[in-house]
Amino acid sequence: MDNISSANFARMTRMVAGVSILPALFLPFYEAFLHGGRRAVEINPRAAAYMAAHMIGAYCTILAGFGLLAIYLQYHERMGKSAPLSLILALLGQLSYAGLLFIDGFFNPLFAHFDPALQTQFHSPEFFQAVAQSPLLQSFGIALYTPFLMSLFLIVGYGFLGVLLLLKRIFPWPIGGCFSSGA
């Protein structure tokens, strides 16, 4: 009976890992080819394609998170007590990035159409100067810092997971290094 449950567990782990392969391979091409420009003048003529590209990117990001689950399921015993924390932080960063893609894909075309100046300010280096001058942007409050928090979770989660994989020698050092430097 124990062999049957361990075989099912191994099969489930391989299946979860398999779900993440195609989206993980697709994500680098998403930014290079599908995303396009970030200014209102570039988004407005192709709003539907911009929204679709962000939805594809968000779904791929969610599915790529299954690879983290597969690593945890396969190696949680060897990773030690800090494994759940590293998994939670990395998944939280991954899922918050997907959520940010959903929000960006929906609101950027709307802002590009109805308030192009505001949409362009969102993507300019002078963004925080614009926040200080605009009551509308000030009303968003903490939501403006969501990309910062998402980035922090990604950096800490993947960095922690990469260091854990390196220290426990679960994968060869280039893979653990890729996790850490990918953060």
C-alpha positions as CSV (number, residue, x, y, z in Angstrom):
1,M,0.0,0.0,0.0
2,D,2.9,2.4,0.8
3,N,4.4,1.8,-2.6
4,I,1.1,2.7,-4.4
5,S,0.8,6.0,-2.5
6,S,4.4,6.9,-3.1
7,A,4.0,6.1,-6.8
8,N,0.9,8.3,-7.0
9,F,2.7,11.1,-5.2
10,A,5.6,10.9,-7.6
11,R,3.2,10.9,-10.6
12,M,1.4,13.9,-9.2
13,T,4.7,15.7,-8.7
14,R,5.7,15.1,-12.3
15,M,2.4,16.2,-13.5
16,V,2.6,19.5,-11.5
17,A,6.1,20.0,-12.8
18,G,4.9,19.3,-16.4
19,V,2.2,22.0,-16.1
20,S,4.9,24.6,-15.5
21,I,7.2,23.9,-18.4
22,L,5.4,25.4,-21.4
23,P,4.4,28.7,-19.6
24,A,7.9,29.1,-18.2
25,L,9.4,28.7,-21.7
26,F,6.8,31.1,-23.1
27,L,7.3,34.0,-20.6
28,P,10.6,35.4,-22.0
29,F,9.0,35.7,-25.4
30,Y,6.0,37.5,-23.9
31,E,7.9,40.6,-23.0
32,A,10.0,40.6,-26.1
33,F,7.2,40.1,-28.7
34,L,3.7,40.4,-27.3
35,H,3.9,43.2,-24.8
36,G,4.6,46.2,-27.0
37,G,4.9,49.9,-25.8
38,R,3.9,51.3,-22.5
39,R,2.8,54.8,-23.4
40,A,-0.8,55.7,-24.2
41,V,0.0,56.5,-27.8
42,E,1.3,53.0,-28.3
43,I,-1.5,51.2,-26.3
44,N,-4.5,53.0,-27.6
45,P,-4.5,51.6,-31.2
46,R,-4.1,48.1,-30.1
47,A,-6.0,48.0,-26.8
48,A,-7.5,44.5,-27.3
49,A,-4.1,43.0,-28.2
50,Y,-2.5,44.7,-25.2
51,M,-5.2,43.2,-22.9
52,A,-4.9,39.8,-24.4
53,A,-1.1,39.8,-24.1
54,H,-1.4,40.7,-20.4
55,M,-4.0,37.9,-19.8
56,I,-1.7,35.4,-21.5
57,G,1.3,36.6,-19.5
58,A,-0.7,36.4,-16.2
59,Y,-2.0,32.9,-16.9
60,C,1.5,31.8,-17.8
61,T,2.9,33.3,-14.6
62,I,0.3,31.4,-12.6
63,L,1.0,28.1,-14.3
64,A,4.8,28.6,-14.0
65,G,4.2,28.8,-10.3
66,F,3.4,25.1,-10.4
67,G,7.1,24.4,-10.9
68,L,7.7,25.9,-7.4
69,L,5.1,23.5,-6.0
70,A,6.8,20.6,-7.8
71,I,10.2,21.5,-6.3
72,Y,8.7,21.7,-2.9
73,L,6.8,18.4,-3.2
74,Q,9.8,16.6,-4.4
75,Y,12.4,18.0,-2.0
76,H,10.6,19.3,1.0
77,E,12.2,16.7,3.4
78,R,15.7,17.6,2.3
79,M,15.1,21.3,2.3
80,G,14.3,21.5,6.0
81,K,12.0,23.6,8.2
82,S,12.5,26.8,6.2
83,A,11.2,25.2,3.0
84,P,7.5,26.2,3.5
85,L,8.5,29.8,4.2
86,S,10.6,30.0,1.0
87,L,7.8,28.4,-1.0
88,I,5.2,30.8,0.4
89,L,7.3,33.9,-0.3
90,A,8.2,32.8,-3.8
91,L,4.5,31.8,-4.6
92,L,3.2,35.0,-3.1
93,G,5.6,37.0,-5.4
94,Q,4.7,34.9,-8.4
95,L,0.9,35.3,-7.9
96,S,1.1,39.0,-7.1
97,Y,3.0,39.5,-10.3
98,A,0.2,37.6,-12.2
99,G,-2.3,39.9,-10.4
100,L,-0.4,42.9,-11.4
101,L,-0.4,41.7,-15.1
102,F,-4.2,41.3,-14.9
103,I,-4.6,44.8,-13.4
104,D,-2.2,46.3,-15.9
105,G,-3.9,44.6,-18.8
106,F,-7.3,46.0,-17.8
107,F,-6.5,49.5,-16.6
108,N,-3.8,50.6,-18.9
109,P,-6.0,50.5,-22.1
110,L,-8.7,52.3,-20.2
111,F,-6.4,55.0,-19.0
112,A,-4.8,55.2,-22.4
113,H,-8.2,55.9,-24.0
114,F,-9.8,58.2,-21.4
115,D,-6.8,59.9,-19.8
116,P,-3.6,59.4,-21.9
117,A,-1.6,61.9,-19.9
118,L,-2.2,60.0,-16.7
119,Q,-1.4,56.7,-18.3
120,T,1.8,58.0,-19.6
121,Q,2.7,59.5,-16.2
122,F,2.3,56.0,-14.7
123,H,5.2,54.8,-16.9
124,S,7.5,57.8,-16.7
125,P,10.6,58.2,-14.5
126,E,8.9,61.3,-13.0
127,F,6.0,59.2,-11.7
128,F,6.5,60.0,-8.0
129,Q,6.6,63.7,-8.9
130,A,3.3,63.3,-10.7
131,V,1.9,61.6,-7.5
132,A,2.8,64.7,-5.4
133,Q,1.0,67.0,-7.9
134,S,-2.1,65.0,-8.7
135,P,-5.0,64.5,-6.2
136,L,-6.3,61.6,-8.3
137,L,-3.0,59.7,-8.0
138,Q,-2.8,60.5,-4.3
139,S,-6.3,58.9,-3.8
140,F,-4.9,55.6,-4.9
141,G,-2.7,55.6,-1.8
142,I,-0.9,52.3,-1.0
143,A,-2.0,50.7,-4.3
144,L,0.7,52.7,-6.0
145,Y,3.3,50.7,-4.1
146,T,1.9,47.3,-5.1
147,P,4.6,46.9,-7.8
148,F,7.3,47.6,-5.1
149,L,5.8,45.0,-2.7
150,M,5.4,42.5,-5.5
151,S,9.1,42.9,-6.5
152,L,10.1,42.6,-2.8
153,F,8.2,39.3,-2.5
154,L,9.8,38.0,-5.7
155,I,13.3,39.0,-4.7
156,V,13.1,37.7,-1.2
157,G,11.1,34.5,-2.1
158,Y,13.2,33.4,-5.0
159,G,16.4,34.5,-3.4
160,F,15.6,32.6,-0.2
161,L,14.6,29.5,-2.3
162,G,17.8,29.7,-4.4
163,V,20.0,30.0,-1.3
164,L,18.2,27.1,0.3
165,L,18.6,25.0,-2.9
166,L,22.3,25.9,-2.9
167,L,23.0,25.2,0.7
168,K,21.1,21.9,0.8
169,R,22.8,20.9,-2.6
170,I,19.4,19.8,-4.0
171,F,20.3,20.9,-7.5
172,P,23.6,21.6,-9.1
173,W,25.0,25.0,-8.3
174,P,24.1,26.7,-11.6
175,I,20.4,25.9,-11.0
176,G,20.4,27.2,-7.5
177,G,22.4,30.2,-8.7
178,C,19.8,30.8,-11.4
179,F,17.0,30.9,-8.7
180,S,19.0,33.4,-6.6
181,S,20.1,35.6,-9.5
182,G,16.7,35.4,-11.1
183,A,15.3,37.1,-8.1
